[in-house]
Amino acid sequence: MKESKLMNENVPAAKGFSFGKLIPLVVLAAGFAAFFLLGLDDYVSLEKLQANRETLQQLVTENLLLMALIYIGIYALMVAFSVPGALVATLTGGFLFGTWFGGFFTVIAATIGATIVFLAAKTALGDVLRAKAGPGIQKMEQGFRENAFSYLMVLRLVPLFPFFLVNLAPAFLGVPLRTYVVATFFGIIPGTFVFSSVGNGLGAIFDRGGEPDLGIIFQPEVLLPILGLAALSLVPVIYRRFSKDKAAS
């Protein structure tokens, strides 16, 4: 009887997993490998941008909408495949389209790419990992899910963790898709526009043979407002915790 009971308990878990669900992750992994096998990483550099600046600027002048769509598509794929070079791509957006349009296109592209990773991970492994999670992980999942928007905003605003890791973790913690997309879109805006503005000034930097200041995000006049936004994002969490403690007492 005990053996049959154990077998019955294991049936839902077995049915919850199928190799077909792994196809999206396999495709993303193949894209990651192809990026290096085809040598595409050699093209994601400021040196290549400088060498092709006139051609790219001419293409943008002649076909603004088409180039914007191409930029968004390439950037989204880079994020989806979790390949390095997003910072250079963000600078390129600012260089080609200006601070505001470049930043806007980048936010859209990064959100699309991050959402692809989120959906692929959630479809392939989300249910399986949650089913096998212990009580400690389940408790953390519940706490994260209750305050998902606030926590995601902090993770997006403050560059403490790699972007691809923040794309994956919410998929395993039961975060709703809409919450993930909205928090990602708004959370990456400050940092994106900072680097887009740096990209907007690359022409002058190239002309004098200098290097862009990629550490600008850590300068107090830039970092402190971003940290302030992150702290503001935690206000709902603190209020909810305070309300629970007050109700319990």
N, C-alpha and C positions, 0 to 999 in steps of 0.2 A: 504493500500500500504506500509506504513512504517513498519507494523508488518511483512508482507511477506518478505520485504527487510531484516529485522533483522534476520528472520528465515533462509534466504538463506546465509547470512553472517556466520551464526553459523554452517552450514552444513560441510564445510571443516575441521573445528576444531574437530567436532565430528568424522568425518571419519579418522582424523589423529591419533586418539587414539584407541587402542584395548587392551583388557586384555591379549591377547596373547603376546604382546610386553613386558609385565611385567614378563614373565616366567624367563628370565635370571636373573633379580634382585631377584626374589623369590628363585631361586636356590642358589644364593650367600648368601642371608639372611639365608636360611636353613643350608648352610655350616657353617656360623658363629655360629648359635645356636647349631649345632651338635658338634662343636669344644669344647664347654663348657659342654654340656650335657653328652658327652662321656668321659669327664675328660682329654681330650688331652692336655689341658693347663698345666697339671701337668708334662708333659714330656718335655716341652719347658723351660728348665732351665739349668744353668751351673752345678748345682748339679747332674742332670741326666746325663749330658755329661761326667762329671768327673767319675761317677759311671760306665759308660759303655764305657769308652775311649778305653780300650784294645780290646773289641769286635768290636767296630766300626773301629778302625785302622786296625784290622786283615781283616775285610770285604773289606776295601778299597784296601789293599794290594793284596787280592785274586781276587777282581772283581772291578777294578778301573772304567771301563766304566759304568758298571751297577750301581754302587753306585753313580757315578756322575749324571746319568740320574734320579735316585731315588731322590737325593738331589734337583736337578733342579725342578722335579715334585712337591715335597713337598713344596719347597719354593714358587713356583708359585701359588700353591693352597692357601698357607697362605696369600699371598698378595691379591689374588683374593677374598678370604673370609674376608679380612680386619681384621684378628685376630691378637692379640698381639704376640710378640715373634720374630719379624723379626731381631732384633738386635742380639738376642741369636743365631738365625739361621745363620746370617752372620758370627759371631764368629766361629760357628761350621764348616762352609765352609772353613775358613782359617785354622782351627785346623786339619781338615781331609785331605785337598787337598793342603795346603800351600797358601801363600799370593797371588800368581799370578793366579794359577788355581782356587783357592777358590773364589777369587774376580771376575774372569771371569765368572764362573758358576753362581755366585750370581747376577751379572749384567744381564745376560741372563734371569734367573728365575724371577727376579723382574720386568723386562721389560715385560715379558709374562704375569705375574699376573696383572700388572697395565693396560695392554692393554685389558685384559678380563673385568676388572672393567669399563674401559672407554667405550668399545663397548656395554656392558650391560646397562649402564646408558644412553648412547646416543640413543640406540634403544628404550628403555622403555620410557624415559621422555624428551630427548633432544628437539625434535620437539615441544612437547606440551608446555614446559616451555618457549621456545623462542617465541611461538605464543602468549602466555599470558604476555610476558615481556613488561614493559612500555618503554617509550622513553629513560629514563635514563639508564636502563639496556641494551637496544639495542645499545646505543651509546658506553657503556663500552664494549659490545660484539664486536662491530666493531673495536674499538681501540685494544682490546686484540687479535683479529683475524689477524689484520694487522701486529702485532709484536709477533705472537704466539710463535715462536721458541725462541726468546730472553727472553720473560717473563717466559716461561716454564723452560728454562735453569736456570734462577735465582731462581725460586721456587724449582727446584731440587737440585741446588748446596747449597743454604743456608737453613738450617733446621729451618725455621721459622714457618712452618705450618705442621700439621700431614700429613704423606705420603698418607693416604687414601683420605684425602680431596683434595690434589693436583691431585689425580687420577680421582676424580669425577668432579671437577669444569670445566676443559676444555671440558668435554662432553656436558655441558650446554651452552658453549660459542662458539660453532661452529668451534672448532679447527679441522683441517683435521687429519685423522688417521696417515698419514705418518709423519707429523710434530710432532705429539704427541709421536710416537714411537721413532723417531730419537732423539728428545730433552730429552726424558726419559732415553734412553740408555746412551747417553753421559753425561747427567746431574748428574746421580747417580754414575758415575765412581769414582770420587775423594773420596767421603765419604765411599763408599763400600770398596775400597782398604785400606783405613785407618783402618777400623774395621777388615778387613780380615787379615791385618798384626798383629793386636792385637790377633786375634784368632790363628794365626800361632805360637804365643808365649805362648799359654795357657798351653802347657805341662809343661814348666818350672814353670809357676805360680802355677799350681796344685801341683807340686812336693814340692814346699816350703810352700804350704798352704796359698797363697796370694789371692788377688782379682785383676782382670784386671782393668786397668784404662779406664773406659768407657767415661770419660770426656776428653779424648785425642783430640777429634775433636775440642774442644774449646781452646786448647793451641795455643798461637800466631803463633808458627812456622807451625802449621797445618791450623788454621782458616784463617790466612791472605792470603795465596795463594789461598784458595778457594774463599774468598771474592774478590780477584783480578780477578779470572775467572768470577765471577758473574758480576763484573763491566764491564769486557770486553764484556760480552754477551749483555750489554745494549748499547754498542757503535752504533750498527745499528739503534736502536730506537732514540738515540740522534741525529744521523746524519739525519735520516728521518725527524724528527721534525724540525731540523735546516734548512733543504732544503725546507720544506713547508713554514716556516716563511720567508725565503729569497725570495721565489717565490711570496709570498703574498705581500711583501713589494716592 
